[in-house]
């Protein structure tokens, strides 16, 4: 079984949210077998900055769904969307 790299856009619910703290919460929420490889930021509007972690997950049924659900349940997250997915 291979692995998949997915860039996932995580929108915080407030521009005042500490992005380092949010990143730590995302890392602890990851399901078993998934890991964050890198994290980029993207300026959205009016001081709001999105986190874009690149997550490595096993290539099995369900793909990135478990990661998306885990990220959505993190405190301070407004929305989660997959930007890009590729096999590695």
C-alpha positions as CSV (number, residue, x, y, z in Angstrom):
1,X,0.0,0.0,0.0
2,X,1.3,3.4,-0.9
3,X,0.9,6.8,0.6
4,X,-0.9,10.0,-0.3
5,X,0.1,13.6,0.3
6,X,-2.8,16.0,0.7
7,X,-2.7,19.8,1.0
8,X,-5.6,20.7,3.2
9,X,-6.8,24.3,3.7
10,X,-7.8,25.0,7.3
11,X,-9.7,28.2,7.9
12,X,-9.6,29.5,11.5
13,X,-12.8,31.1,12.9
14,X,-11.0,34.3,13.9
15,X,-8.1,36.5,12.8
16,X,-7.0,36.7,16.4
17,X,-6.5,33.0,16.8
18,X,-2.9,32.0,17.5
19,X,-1.8,30.0,14.4
20,X,1.0,28.1,16.3
21,X,-1.5,26.9,18.8
22,X,-3.9,25.9,16.1
23,X,-1.1,24.0,14.3
24,X,-0.4,22.1,17.6
25,X,-4.1,21.2,18.0
26,X,-4.2,19.9,14.4
27,X,-1.2,17.7,15.0
28,X,-2.7,16.1,18.1
29,X,-6.0,15.5,16.3
30,X,-4.5,13.5,13.5
31,X,-5.8,10.0,13.1
32,X,-3.4,7.0,13.5
33,X,-1.1,6.6,10.5
34,X,-1.3,10.2,9.4
35,X,1.4,12.9,9.9
36,X,1.9,16.5,9.0
37,X,4.9,16.9,6.6
38,X,4.9,20.7,6.4
39,X,2.6,23.7,7.0
40,X,2.2,26.8,4.8
41,X,0.1,29.9,5.4
42,X,-2.2,31.7,3.0
43,X,-3.4,35.3,3.5
44,X,-7.2,35.3,2.9
45,X,-8.7,38.7,3.8
46,X,-9.0,41.3,6.6
47,X,-6.1,39.8,8.6
48,X,-7.4,36.2,8.3
49,X,-4.7,33.7,7.6
50,X,-5.4,30.0,6.6
51,X,-3.1,27.1,7.5
52,X,-2.3,24.7,4.7
53,X,-0.8,21.5,6.2
54,X,0.5,18.9,3.8
55,X,-0.6,15.6,5.4
56,X,0.8,12.2,4.6
57,X,-1.8,9.4,4.9
58,X,-1.9,5.7,3.9
59,X,-3.5,5.1,0.5
60,X,-6.5,3.1,1.6
61,X,-10.3,3.4,1.4
62,X,-11.5,6.7,2.6
63,X,-8.5,8.7,1.6
64,X,-8.3,12.0,3.5
65,X,-11.8,11.8,5.0
66,X,-10.6,10.8,8.5
67,X,-8.1,13.7,8.5
68,X,-10.8,16.2,7.3
69,X,-13.1,15.0,10.1
70,X,-10.4,15.2,12.7
71,X,-9.4,18.8,11.6
72,X,-13.1,19.9,11.5
73,X,-13.5,18.9,15.2
74,X,-10.6,21.0,16.4
75,X,-11.5,24.0,18.4
76,X,-11.0,27.3,16.4
77,X,-11.5,25.7,13.0
78,X,-14.2,27.3,10.8
79,X,-13.8,25.1,7.7
80,X,-11.6,22.4,6.1
81,X,-11.1,21.7,2.4
82,X,-8.8,19.6,0.4
83,X,-6.7,21.7,-2.1
84,X,-4.6,19.1,-3.7
85,X,-4.0,15.3,-3.4
86,X,-1.2,13.2,-5.0
87,X,0.4,9.8,-4.5
88,X,3.9,9.5,-3.3
